[in-house]
Amino acid sequence: MMMNSTWGIIATWRMAFDGINAATTRLQREESAETAVIEAVKMVEDYPFYKSVGYGGLPNEEGVVELDAAFMHGTTMAVGAVASIQDIANPIMLAQRLSQERFNSFMVGEGAKAWALANGFEQKTMLTERAQQHYEKKCRETIDQGLSPYSGHDTVGICAVDLKGDICVGTSTSGLFMKRPGRVGDSPLSGSGFYADSDVGAATATGLGEDLMKGCVSYEIVRRMGEGMSPQQAAESTVNDLEAKLIKRYGRAGDLSVVCINKSGDFGAATNIDNFSFSVATAKHEPTIYICRREGKQTKYEVASPEWLDAYQARITAPIV
Ligand code: SD4
């Protein structure tokens, strides 16, 4: 078996940090990138206060939680994905399972749910009281007043490299808050929300799916790394190029944030917003949460301060009024 001299894992947002910590132990113990990614995504899906992924995820405009998830193995190139699925406890596990199927590996809605239940996946009511309260508040503040409700969306995307040299990526999200029933973003779309190639590296995206998918950003980042760019160069240039192109040809660009890692464990992050955070750990880098900001065409990041972390925790658990 091929061996790699290093390991690493990187994820969008602060919410993945506990999962990254747990994955660090796994990857050091020579567990697979696949297990590290799935277990880390599951932790985010299961935590009710993360309101954009899994249990506790925010609902669509009719108050129904519809979830998207995907998994890709960068060695076998297996991809599995689910979209618009309701009331299945861990969409990422379903995506992983679907990645083992020769056919029908990307399933949506009712069909995906029926297959999941027939194959032993846990049914769970994914709408929490808190998410319902967020929904009612949003209705009061936006729709009831004729304003656009589309904001608030954070996908977890996690890329990992293991000591055998396998590279995997997984995503999970409730998508755009107040989306139309049936709306699907970039997160379950190969090449857009995620991509992994064990010869090169992996990338994953978060932000406005409708715009991220216009640039197939994750594939593009991996492609650029494969042509010799560092992960940071590949991430930054891909975000900058897509943003510029969208503004020029489409008139505007939504939120675009990405993280990536290469097979040597070097990582990169880029964004066109100011408060994008990411979590990372590698053989050379202890588990850390970074906050990004954009300076000109560059994305700079600094370690999240204790004050920032406290404020974050207070915000996600604060009563909804
Ligand atoms: C989507 N890209 O469904 C996802 C949402 C997201 O940060 O990542 N938001 O469009």
Residues whose N, C-alpha, C, O or C-beta is under 5 A from the ligand:
A	BS01	SD4	H153 D154 T155 G175 L176 G185 D186 S187 A205 T206 G207 L208 G209 E210
